[in-house]
Amino acid sequence: METVSGGCLCGALRVAATGTPWRVGICHCLDCRRNHGAPFHASAIFPADAVTVTGIWHSFQDRSFCPACGSPVFARIGDEIGINLGSFDEPNQFRPTYELWTVRREAWLPPFPGLTSYRKNRENPARTEP
């Protein structure tokens, strides 16, 4: 089974995930935008038991970051861990299949072609997204 890895800017916080993510998506909500200082955020969602986190991290609500360099790396929501796509060691490993909170998408940012779009949260109750 394949393992992918990533971490923060300074390297003190590392993550490793085994297997295939349940889903990969983009979020335009204000919380994600503020957390990342960007117009949207993308993450790969894995089962929590497939992810190993090493190093020291701090959390604000469900979002975790490196206390040394401040890089946001992952979020834990229930039994899922979302690893920020920008924190992976190898870029371009995962392609999003959906986008959330499109009601908050910047007017100058076009929709991503081929993705399932949700006006707010996902309406699909499944762990995976087509």
N, CA, C and O atoms as a GROMACS GRO file, in nm:
protein
  520
    1MET      N    1   0.084  -0.117   0.000
    1MET     CA    2   0.000   0.000   0.000
    1MET      C    3   0.089   0.124   0.000
    1MET      O    4   0.188   0.130   0.074
    2GLU      N    5   0.055   0.220  -0.082
    2GLU     CA    6   0.136   0.341  -0.098
    2GLU      C    7   0.121   0.435   0.021
    2GLU      O    8   0.013   0.451   0.078
    3THR      N    9   0.233   0.496   0.058
    3THR     CA   10   0.233   0.597   0.163
    3THR      C   11   0.278   0.729   0.103
    3THR      O   12   0.376   0.735   0.029
    4VAL      N   13   0.204   0.836   0.134
    4VAL     CA   14   0.241   0.970   0.091
    4VAL      C   15   0.277   1.050   0.215
    4VAL      O   16   0.226   1.024   0.324
    5SER      N   17   0.365   1.147   0.197
    5SER     CA   18   0.411   1.223   0.313
    5SER      C   19   0.414   1.372   0.283
    5SER      O   20   0.410   1.415   0.167
    6GLY      N   21   0.422   1.448   0.390
    6GLY     CA   22   0.429   1.592   0.377
    6GLY      C   23   0.461   1.654   0.511
    6GLY      O   24   0.490   1.584   0.608
    7GLY      N   25   0.455   1.785   0.516
    7GLY     CA   26   0.486   1.853   0.640
    7GLY      C   27   0.483   2.003   0.625
    7GLY      O   28   0.438   2.059   0.525
    8CYS      N   29   0.532   2.067   0.728
    8CYS     CA   30   0.531   2.213   0.736
    8CYS      C   31   0.654   2.273   0.666
    8CYS      O   32   0.741   2.201   0.617
    9LEU      N   33   0.658   2.403   0.663
    9LEU     CA   34   0.766   2.476   0.598
    9LEU      C   35   0.902   2.448   0.661
    9LEU      O   36   1.001   2.432   0.589
   10CYS      N   37   0.909   2.440   0.793
   10CYS     CA   38   1.040   2.420   0.858
   10CYS      C   39   1.076   2.273   0.876
   10CYS      O   40   1.190   2.241   0.910
   11GLY      N   41   0.980   2.183   0.852
   11GLY     CA   42   1.007   2.040   0.861
   11GLY      C   43   0.989   1.979   0.998
   11GLY      O   44   1.010   1.858   1.014
   12ALA      N   45   0.950   2.056   1.098
   12ALA     CA   46   0.935   2.004   1.233
   12ALA      C   47   0.809   1.920   1.251
   12ALA      O   48   0.804   1.833   1.338
   13LEU      N   49   0.707   1.945   1.170
   13LEU     CA   50   0.581   1.871   1.176
   13LEU      C   51   0.566   1.790   1.048
   13LEU      O   52   0.570   1.846   0.939
   14ARG      N   53   0.549   1.660   1.062
   14ARG     CA   54   0.540   1.571   0.946
   14ARG      C   55   0.412   1.489   0.952
   14ARG      O   56   0.363   1.456   1.060
   15VAL      N   57   0.360   1.457   0.836
   15VAL     CA   58   0.245   1.368   0.825
   15VAL      C   59   0.276   1.260   0.721
   15VAL      O   60   0.348   1.284   0.625
   16ALA      N   61   0.220   1.142   0.743
   16ALA     CA   62   0.229   1.034   0.646
   16ALA      C   63   0.092   0.968   0.640
   16ALA      O   64   0.031   0.942   0.744
   17ALA      N   65   0.044   0.941   0.520
   17ALA     CA   66  -0.086   0.877   0.501
   17ALA      C   67  -0.069   0.755   0.414
   17ALA      O   68   0.000   0.758   0.311
   18THR      N   69  -0.133   0.647   0.456
   18THR     CA   70  -0.125   0.522   0.382
   18THR      C   71  -0.256   0.497   0.309
   18THR      O   72  -0.364   0.516   0.365
   19GLY      N   73  -0.245   0.454   0.184
   19GLY     CA   74  -0.363   0.422   0.106
   19GLY      C   75  -0.413   0.540   0.025
   19GLY      O   76  -0.345   0.641   0.008
   20THR      N   77  -0.533   0.524  -0.024
   20THR     CA   78  -0.597   0.625  -0.108
   20THR      C   79  -0.688   0.713  -0.024
   20THR      O   80  -0.759   0.663   0.062
   21PRO      N   81  -0.686   0.844  -0.049
   21PRO     CA   82  -0.778   0.929   0.028
   21PRO      C   83  -0.923   0.895  -0.008
   21PRO      O   84  -0.954   0.852  -0.119
   22TRP      N   85  -1.012   0.916   0.090
   22TRP     CA   86  -1.154   0.897   0.065
   22TRP      C   87  -1.203   0.995  -0.040
   22TRP      O   88  -1.285   0.960  -0.125
   23ARG      N   89  -1.153   1.116  -0.034
   23ARG     CA   90  -1.193   1.219  -0.129
   23ARG      C   91  -1.092   1.333  -0.126
   23ARG      O   92  -1.014   1.347  -0.032
   24VAL      N   93  -1.096   1.413  -0.232
   24VAL     CA   94  -1.007   1.530  -0.244
   24VAL      C   95  -1.094   1.646  -0.290
   24VAL      O   96  -1.163   1.635  -0.392
   25GLY      N   97  -1.090   1.756  -0.218
   25GLY     CA   98  -1.178   1.866  -0.253
   25GLY      C   99  -1.118   2.003  -0.229
   25GLY      O  100  -1.012   2.019  -0.170
   26ILE      N  101  -1.192   2.100  -0.277
   26ILE     CA  102  -1.157   2.242  -0.265
   26ILE      C  103  -1.267   2.309  -0.184
   26ILE      O  104  -1.385   2.279  -0.201
   27CYS      N  105  -1.229   2.400  -0.096
   27CYS     CA  106  -1.327   2.472  -0.016
   27CYS      C  107  -1.306   2.622  -0.029
   27CYS      O  108  -1.194   2.673  -0.024
   28HIS      N  109  -1.417   2.692  -0.046
   28HIS     CA  110  -1.416   2.838  -0.059
   28HIS      C  111  -1.473   2.907   0.064
   28HIS      O  112  -1.493   3.028   0.062
   29CYS      N  113  -1.500   2.832   0.173
   29CYS     CA  114  -1.562   2.894   0.290
   29CYS      C  115  -1.468   2.997   0.354
   29CYS      O  116  -1.347   2.992   0.334
   30LEU      N  117  -1.526   3.088   0.429
   30LEU     CA  118  -1.446   3.194   0.490
   30LEU      C  119  -1.347   3.140   0.593
   30LEU      O  120  -1.237   3.194   0.605
   31ASP      N  121  -1.383   3.036   0.668
   31ASP     CA  122  -1.290   2.979   0.765
   31ASP      C  123  -1.164   2.925   0.696
   31ASP      O  124  -1.053   2.955   0.738
   32CYS      N  125  -1.182   2.848   0.590
   32CYS     CA  126  -1.067   2.794   0.516
   32CYS      C  127  -0.984   2.906   0.454
   32CYS      O  128  -0.861   2.902   0.458
   33ARG      N  129  -1.052   3.004   0.398
   33ARG     CA  130  -0.980   3.114   0.335
   33ARG      C  131  -0.896   3.190   0.438
   33ARG      O  132  -0.780   3.224   0.411
   34ARG      N  133  -0.952   3.216   0.552
   34ARG     CA  134  -0.878   3.289   0.656
   34ARG      C  135  -0.765   3.204   0.713
   34ARG      O  136  -0.656   3.256   0.740
   35ASN      N  137  -0.790   3.076   0.732
   35ASN     CA  138  -0.687   2.988   0.786
   35ASN      C  139  -0.565   2.981   0.695
   35ASN      O  140  -0.452   2.976   0.743
   36HIS      N  141  -0.588   2.981   0.566
   36HIS     CA  142  -0.478   2.964   0.470
   36HIS      C  143  -0.432   3.095   0.406
   36HIS      O  144  -0.331   3.097   0.336
   37GLY      N  145  -0.505   3.202   0.430
   37GLY     CA  146  -0.468   3.330   0.370
   37GLY      C  147  -0.473   3.326   0.218
   37GLY      O  148  -0.392   3.389   0.151
   38ALA      N  149  -0.569   3.251   0.166
   38ALA     CA  150  -0.580   3.229   0.022
   38ALA      C  151  -0.726   3.232  -0.019
   38ALA      O  152  -0.813   3.218   0.067
   39PRO      N  153  -0.756   3.250  -0.148
   39PRO     CA  154  -0.896   3.258  -0.190
   39PRO      C  155  -0.971   3.125  -0.184
   39PRO      O  156  -1.094   3.124  -0.195
   40PHE      N  157  -0.900   3.013  -0.168
   40PHE     CA  158  -0.962   2.882  -0.149
   40PHE      C  159  -0.858   2.788  -0.090
   40PHE      O  160  -0.740   2.821  -0.081
   41HIS      N  161  -0.904   2.670  -0.051
   41HIS     CA  162  -0.818   2.570   0.012
   41HIS      C  163  -0.847   2.433  -0.048
   41HIS      O  164  -0.962   2.405  -0.084
   42ALA      N  165  -0.746   2.348  -0.058
   42ALA     CA  166  -0.765   2.212  -0.110
   42ALA      C  167  -0.702   2.112  -0.014
   42ALA      O  168  -0.593   2.136   0.040
   43SER      N  169  -0.771   1.999   0.006
   43SER     CA  170  -0.717   1.896   0.095
   43SER      C  171  -0.759   1.757   0.049
   43SER      O  172  -0.858   1.739  -0.021
   44ALA      N  173  -0.680   1.659   0.091
   44ALA     CA  174  -0.709   1.518   0.069
   44ALA      C  175  -0.756   1.462   0.202
   44ALA      O  176  -0.688   1.475   0.303
   45ILE      N  177  -0.873   1.399   0.202
   45ILE     CA  178  -0.935   1.348   0.324
   45ILE      C  179  -0.909   1.198   0.338
   45ILE      O  180  -0.949   1.119   0.252
   46PHE      N  181  -0.841   1.161   0.446
   46PHE     CA  182  -0.806   1.022   0.475
   46PHE      C  183  -0.877   0.976   0.602
   46PHE      O  184  -0.915   1.058   0.685
   47PRO      N  185  -0.895   0.844   0.617
   47PRO     CA  186  -0.939   0.793   0.747
   47PRO      C  187  -0.832   0.827   0.851
   47PRO      O  188  -0.713   0.816   0.822
   48ALA      N  189  -0.872   0.868   0.968
   48ALA     CA  190  -0.776   0.909   1.071
   48ALA      C  191  -0.676   0.799   1.102
   48ALA      O  192  -0.559   0.828   1.130
   49ASP      N  193  -0.719   0.674   1.100
   49ASP     CA  194  -0.626   0.566   1.134
   49ASP      C  195  -0.526   0.536   1.023
   49ASP      O  196  -0.438   0.452   1.041
   50ALA      N  197  -0.537   0.603   0.908
   50ALA     CA  198  -0.440   0.587   0.800
   50ALA      C  199  -0.331   0.694   0.804
   50ALA      O  200  -0.238   0.691   0.723
   51VAL      N  201  -0.342   0.789   0.898
   51VAL     CA  202  -0.250   0.903   0.904
   51VAL      C  203  -0.167   0.897   1.031
   51VAL      O  204  -0.219   0.875   1.140
   52THR      N  205  -0.036   0.919   1.014
   52THR     CA  206   0.055   0.930   1.126
   52THR      C  207   0.110   1.071   1.129
   52THR      O  208   0.158   1.122   1.027
   53VAL      N  209   0.104   1.135   1.244
   53VAL     CA  210   0.156   1.271   1.260
   53VAL      C  211   0.273   1.264   1.356
   53VAL      O  212   0.262   1.206   1.464
   54THR      N  213   0.386   1.324   1.318
   54THR     CA  214   0.503   1.328   1.406
   54THR      C  215   0.548   1.472   1.424
   54THR      O  216   0.526   1.557   1.337
   55GLY      N  217   0.610   1.499   1.537
   55GLY     CA  218   0.651   1.635   1.570
   55GLY      C  219   0.550   1.698   1.662
   55GLY      O  220   0.460   1.633   1.714
   56ILE      N  221   0.567   1.826   1.681
   56ILE     CA  222   0.479   1.901   1.770
   56ILE      C  223   0.386   1.986   1.685
   56ILE      O  224   0.429   2.050   1.588
   57TRP      N  225   0.260   1.988   1.722
   57TRP     CA  226   0.164   2.074   1.655
   57TRP      C  227   0.071   2.136   1.757
   57TRP      O  228   0.051   2.084   1.867
   58HIS      N  229   0.016   2.246   1.718
   58HIS     CA  230  -0.089   2.311   1.797
   58HIS      C  231  -0.214   2.310   1.712
   58HIS      O  232  -0.207   2.299   1.590
   59SER      N  233  -0.328   2.321   1.778
   59SER     CA  234  -0.454   2.321   1.706
   59SER      C  235  -0.539   2.439   1.748
   59SER      O  236  -0.537   2.482   1.864
   60PHE      N  237  -0.613   2.490   1.653
   60PHE     CA  238  -0.718   2.587   1.679
   60PHE      C  239  -0.843   2.526   1.622
   60PHE      O  240  -0.854   2.503   1.501
   61GLN      N  241  -0.939   2.499   1.709
   61GLN     CA  242  -1.058   2.423   1.672
   61GLN      C  243  -1.011   2.291   1.612
   61GLN      O  244  -0.942   2.216   1.682
   62ASP      N  245  -1.044   2.259   1.488
   62ASP     CA  246  -1.002   2.130   1.432
   62ASP      C  247  -0.881   2.142   1.340
   62ASP      O  248  -0.840   2.042   1.280
   63ARG      N  249  -0.823   2.259   1.327
   63ARG     CA  250  -0.713   2.283   1.234
   63ARG      C  251  -0.579   2.281   1.308
   63ARG      O  252  -0.564   2.345   1.412
   64SER      N  253  -0.483   2.207   1.253
   64SER     CA  254  -0.354   2.191   1.321
   64SER      C  255  -0.241   2.251   1.239
   64SER      O  256  -0.242   2.247   1.116
   65PHE      N  257  -0.145   2.307   1.310
   65PHE     CA  258  -0.037   2.381   1.245
   65PHE      C  259   0.092   2.365   1.324
   65PHE      O  260   0.091   2.323   1.440
   66CYS      N  261   0.204   2.397   1.260
   66CYS     CA  262   0.334   2.392   1.325
   66CYS      C  263   0.351   2.516   1.412
   66CYS      O  264   0.335   2.628   1.364
   67PRO      N  265   0.384   2.498   1.541
   67PRO     CA  266   0.403   2.614   1.627
   67PRO      C  267   0.532   2.690   1.597
   67PRO      O  268   0.545   2.806   1.636
   68ALA      N  269   0.626   2.627   1.528
   68ALA     CA  270   0.753   2.694   1.497
   68ALA      C  271   0.740   2.786   1.376
   68ALA      O  272   0.779   2.903   1.383
   69CYS      N  273   0.686   2.736   1.265
   69CYS     CA  274   0.679   2.817   1.143
   69CYS      C  275   0.538   2.864   1.109
   69CYS      O  276   0.521   2.950   1.022
   70GLY      N  277   0.437   2.810   1.178
   70GLY     CA  278   0.300   2.854   1.158
   70GLY      C  279   0.226   2.789   1.041
   70GLY      O  280   0.110   2.821   1.017
   71SER      N  281   0.291   2.698   0.970
   71SER     CA  282   0.227   2.636   0.854
   71SER      C  283   0.106   2.552   0.893
   71SER      O  284   0.117   2.466   0.980
   72PRO      N  285  -0.010   2.576   0.830
   72PRO     CA  286  -0.124   2.487   0.852
   72PRO      C  287  -0.099   2.359   0.773
   72PRO      O  288  -0.066   2.364   0.654
   73VAL      N  289  -0.114   2.242   0.838
   73VAL     CA  290  -0.078   2.116   0.774
   73VAL      C  291  -0.198   2.021   0.761
   73VAL      O  292  -0.216   1.959   0.656
   74PHE      N  293  -0.278   2.010   0.865
   74PHE     CA  294  -0.389   1.915   0.859
   74PHE      C  295  -0.503   1.960   0.949
   74PHE      O  296  -0.488   2.050   1.032
   75ALA      N  297  -0.617   1.896   0.929
   75ALA     CA  298  -0.734   1.919   1.014
   75ALA      C  299  -0.794   1.783   1.049
   75ALA      O  300  -0.801   1.694   0.965
   76ARG      N  301  -0.837   1.770   1.172
   76ARG     CA  302  -0.903   1.646   1.214
   76ARG      C  303  -1.049   1.678   1.244
   76ARG      O  304  -1.081   1.761   1.328
   77ILE      N  305  -1.136   1.609   1.172
   77ILE     CA  306  -1.279   1.626   1.193
   77ILE      C  307  -1.336   1.486   1.212
   77ILE      O  308  -1.350   1.408   1.118
   78GLY      N  309  -1.370   1.455   1.337
   78GLY     CA  310  -1.421   1.321   1.368
   78GLY      C  311  -1.317   1.215   1.340
   78GLY      O  312  -1.205   1.221   1.392
   79ASP      N  313  -1.354   1.118   1.258
   79ASP     CA  314  -1.261   1.009   1.226
   79ASP      C  315  -1.192   1.030   1.092
   79ASP      O  316  -1.146   0.934   1.030
   80GLU      N  317  -1.186   1.155   1.047
   80GLU     CA  318  -1.119   1.190   0.922
   80GLU      C  319  -1.008   1.292   0.949
   80GLU      O  320  -1.018   1.376   1.038
   81ILE      N  321  -0.903   1.283   0.868
   81ILE     CA  322  -0.798   1.384   0.871
   81ILE      C  323  -0.780   1.437   0.729
   81ILE      O  324  -0.757   1.360   0.635
   82GLY      N  325  -0.793   1.567   0.716
   82GLY     CA  326  -0.770   1.633   0.588
   82GLY      C  327  -0.629   1.689   0.586
   82GLY      O  328  -0.594   1.773   0.668
   83ILE      N  329  -0.550   1.642   0.492
   83ILE     CA  330  -0.412   1.693   0.477
   83ILE      C  331  -0.414   1.797   0.366
   83ILE      O  332  -0.461   1.771   0.255
   84ASN      N  333  -0.361   1.914   0.397
   84ASN     CA  334  -0.359   2.023   0.301
   84ASN      C  335  -0.273   1.985   0.180
   84ASN      O  336  -0.159   1.943   0.196
   85LEU      N  337  -0.329   1.999   0.060
   85LEU     CA  338  -0.256   1.957  -0.060
   85LEU      C  339  -0.121   2.028  -0.072
   85LEU      O  340  -0.025   1.969  -0.122
   86GLY      N  341  -0.114   2.152  -0.028
   86GLY     CA  342   0.011   2.226  -0.037
   86GLY      C  343   0.120   2.177   0.057
   86GLY      O  344   0.235   2.220   0.046
   87SER      N  345   0.085   2.089   0.150
   87SER     CA  346   0.186   2.041   0.245
   87SER      C  347   0.249   1.908   0.202
   87SER      O  348   0.342   1.862   0.268
   88PHE      N  349   0.201   1.847   0.095
   88PHE     CA  350   0.261   1.720   0.050
   88PHE      C  351   0.400   1.742  -0.010
   88PHE      O  352   0.426   1.844  -0.075
   89ASP      N  353   0.489   1.646   0.013
   89ASP     CA  354   0.624   1.653  -0.040
   89ASP      C  355   0.627   1.650  -0.193
   89ASP      O  356   0.704   1.721  -0.256
   90GLU      N  357   0.543   1.567  -0.250
   90GLU     CA  358   0.534   1.555  -0.395
   90GLU      C  359   0.408   1.628  -0.442
   90GLU      O  360   0.297   1.582  -0.416
   91PRO      N  361   0.423   1.739  -0.512
   91PRO     CA  362   0.305   1.811  -0.559
   91PRO      C  363   0.233   1.731  -0.669
   91PRO      O  364   0.290   1.641  -0.730
   92ASN      N  365   0.110   1.767  -0.690
   92ASN     CA  366   0.030   1.713  -0.800
   92ASN      C  367  -0.001   1.564  -0.786
   92ASN      O  368  -0.018   1.495  -0.887
   93GLN      N  369  -0.009   1.514  -0.663
   93GLN     CA  370  -0.043   1.374  -0.641
   93GLN      C  371  -0.192   1.349  -0.647
   93GLN      O  372  -0.236   1.241  -0.688
   94PHE      N  373  -0.271   1.448  -0.607
   94PHE     CA  374  -0.415   1.429  -0.596
   94PHE      C  375  -0.488   1.538  -0.673
   94PHE      O  376  -0.446   1.654  -0.676
   95ARG      N  377  -0.598   1.497  -0.735
   95ARG     CA  378  -0.680   1.592  -0.811
   95ARG      C  379  -0.815   1.604  -0.742
   95ARG      O  380  -0.884   1.503  -0.722
   96PRO      N  381  -0.855   1.725  -0.707
   96PRO     CA  382  -0.987   1.743  -0.646
   96PRO      C  383  -1.099   1.698  -0.740
   96PRO      O  384  -1.088   1.710  -0.862
   97THR      N  385  -1.206   1.647  -0.681
   97THR     CA  386  -1.322   1.606  -0.759
   97THR      C  387  -1.446   1.689  -0.725
   97THR      O  388  -1.549   1.676  -0.790
   98TYR      N  389  -1.435   1.774  -0.623
   98TYR     CA  390  -1.550   1.856  -0.584
   98TYR      C  391  -1.502   1.987  -0.523
   98TYR      O  392  -1.387   1.999  -0.481
   99GLU      N  393  -1.592   2.084  -0.518
   99GLU     CA  394  -1.564   2.209  -0.450
   99GLU      C  395  -1.685   2.248  -0.366
   99GLU      O  396  -1.800   2.233  -0.407
  100LEU      N  397  -1.654   2.298  -0.246
  100LEU     CA  398  -1.755   2.337  -0.147
  100LEU      C  399  -1.767   2.488  -0.138
  100LEU      O  400  -1.678   2.563  -0.179
  101TRP      N  401  -1.877   2.530  -0.083
  101TRP     CA  402  -1.901   2.670  -0.052
  101TRP      C  403  -1.876   2.761  -0.173
  101TRP      O  404  -1.812   2.866  -0.162
  102THR      N  405  -1.927   2.718  -0.288
  102THR     CA  406  -1.908   2.799  -0.408
  102THR      C  407  -1.980   2.933  -0.398
  102THR      O  408  -1.950   3.026  -0.473
  103VAL      N  409  -2.075   2.943  -0.305
  103VAL     CA  410  -2.142   3.071  -0.281
  103VAL      C  411  -2.040   3.175  -0.234
  103VAL      O  412  -2.064   3.295  -0.247
  104ARG      N  413  -1.929   3.131  -0.180
  104ARG     CA  414  -1.823   3.220  -0.132
  104ARG      C  415  -1.705   3.233  -0.231
  104ARG      O  416  -1.608   3.304  -0.204
  105ARG      N  417  -1.714   3.166  -0.345
  105ARG     CA  418  -1.605   3.173  -0.444
  105ARG      C  419  -1.588   3.318  -0.489
  105ARG      O  420  -1.686   3.387  -0.516
  106GLU      N  421  -1.464   3.363  -0.499
  106GLU     CA  422  -1.438   3.498  -0.548
  106GLU      C  423  -1.498   3.516  -0.687
  106GLU      O  424  -1.492   3.424  -0.769
  107ALA      N  425  -1.556   3.631  -0.714
  107ALA     CA  426  -1.622   3.657  -0.841
  107ALA      C  427  -1.525   3.646  -0.959
  107ALA      O  428  -1.565   3.611  -1.070
  108TRP      N  429  -1.397   3.676  -0.935
  108TRP     CA  430  -1.299   3.670  -1.043
  108TRP      C  431  -1.244   3.530  -1.066
  108TRP      O  432  -1.170   3.506  -1.162
  109LEU      N  433  -1.279   3.437  -0.977
  109LEU     CA  434  -1.228   3.300  -0.987
  109LEU      C  435  -1.333   3.214  -1.057
  109LEU      O  436  -1.442   3.196  -1.003
  110PRO      N  437  -1.301   3.158  -1.175
  110PRO     CA  438  -1.401   3.077  -1.245
  110PRO      C  439  -1.419   2.941  -1.177
  110PRO      O  440  -1.332   2.897  -1.102
  111PRO      N  441  -1.532   2.875  -1.203
  111PRO     CA  442  -1.552   2.740  -1.150
  111PRO      C  443  -1.443   2.647  -1.204
  111PRO      O  444  -1.393   2.667  -1.315
  112PHE      N  445  -1.410   2.547  -1.127
  112PHE     CA  446  -1.313   2.448  -1.173
  112PHE      C  447  -1.387   2.349  -1.263
  112PHE      O  448  -1.485   2.288  -1.219
  113PRO      N  449  -1.343   2.332  -1.387
  113PRO     CA  450  -1.415   2.243  -1.478
  113PRO      C  451  -1.408   2.098  -1.434
  113PRO      O  452  -1.305   2.050  -1.386
  114GLY      N  453  -1.520   2.028  -1.451
  114GLY     CA  454  -1.524   1.885  -1.421
  114GLY      C  455  -1.545   1.848  -1.275
  114GLY      O  456  -1.551   1.730  -1.243
  115LEU      N  457  -1.556   1.947  -1.186
  115LEU     CA  458  -1.575   1.917  -1.044
  115LEU      C  459  -1.722   1.926  -1.007
  115LEU      O  460  -1.796   2.007  -1.062
  116THR      N  461  -1.764   1.842  -0.915
  116THR     CA  462  -1.897   1.855  -0.857
  116THR      C  463  -1.895   1.978  -0.768
  116THR      O  464  -1.805   1.993  -0.685
  117SER      N  465  -1.991   2.065  -0.784
  117SER     CA  466  -1.995   2.190  -0.707
  117SER      C  467  -2.110   2.187  -0.608
  117SER      O  468  -2.222   2.147  -0.641
  118TYR      N  469  -2.080   2.231  -0.487
  118TYR     CA  470  -2.181   2.244  -0.383
  118TYR      C  471  -2.188   2.390  -0.341
  118TYR      O  472  -2.086   2.452  -0.312
  119ARG      N  473  -2.308   2.443  -0.338
  119ARG     CA  474  -2.327   2.583  -0.299
  119ARG      C  475  -2.274   2.608  -0.158
  119ARG      O  476  -2.212   2.712  -0.132
  120LYS      N  477  -2.297   2.512  -0.068
  120LYS     CA  478  -2.244   2.520   0.069
  120LYS      C  479  -2.172   2.390   0.098
  120LYS      O  480  -2.081   2.352   0.024
  121ASN      N  481  -2.210   2.320   0.205
  121ASN     CA  482  -2.145   2.193   0.238
  121ASN      C  483  -2.183   2.082   0.141
  121ASN      O  484  -2.280   2.094   0.065
  122ARG      N  485  -2.105   1.974   0.144
  122ARG     CA  486  -2.136   1.857   0.062
  122ARG      C  487  -2.274   1.805   0.095
  122ARG      O  488  -2.313   1.798   0.212
  123GLU      N  489  -2.348   1.770  -0.006
  123GLU     CA  490  -2.478   1.709   0.012
  123GLU      C  491  -2.468   1.557   0.006
  123GLU      O  492  -2.563   1.486   0.040
  124ASN      N  493  -2.354   1.509  -0.038
  124ASN     CA  494  -2.330   1.366  -0.051
  124ASN      C  495  -2.287   1.312   0.085
  124ASN      O  496  -2.181   1.351   0.135
  125PRO      N  497  -2.365   1.223   0.147
  125PRO     CA  498  -2.329   1.172   0.280
  125PRO      C  499  -2.219   1.066   0.277
  125PRO      O  500  -2.169   1.026   0.382
  126ALA      N  501  -2.182   1.019   0.156
  126ALA     CA  502  -2.080   0.914   0.146
  126ALA      C  503  -1.942   0.967   0.180
  126ALA      O  504  -1.916   1.087   0.172
  127ARG      N  505  -1.854   0.875   0.220
  127ARG     CA  506  -1.715   0.914   0.251
  127ARG      C  507  -1.642   0.958   0.125
  127ARG      O  508  -1.555   1.046   0.130
  128THR      N  509  -1.676   0.898   0.014
  128THR     CA  510  -1.607   0.928  -0.111
  128THR      C  511  -1.690   1.025  -0.195
  128THR      O  512  -1.809   1.044  -0.171
  129GLU      N  513  -1.626   1.084  -0.291
  129GLU     CA  514  -1.691   1.175  -0.383
  129GLU      C  515  -1.658   1.127  -0.524
  129GLU      O  516  -1.543   1.095  -0.552
  130PRO      N  517  -1.758   1.123  -0.612
  130PRO     CA  518  -1.730   1.073  -0.747
  130PRO      C  519  -1.620   1.150  -0.817
  130PRO      O  520  -1.586   1.119  -0.932
   0.00000   0.00000   0.00000
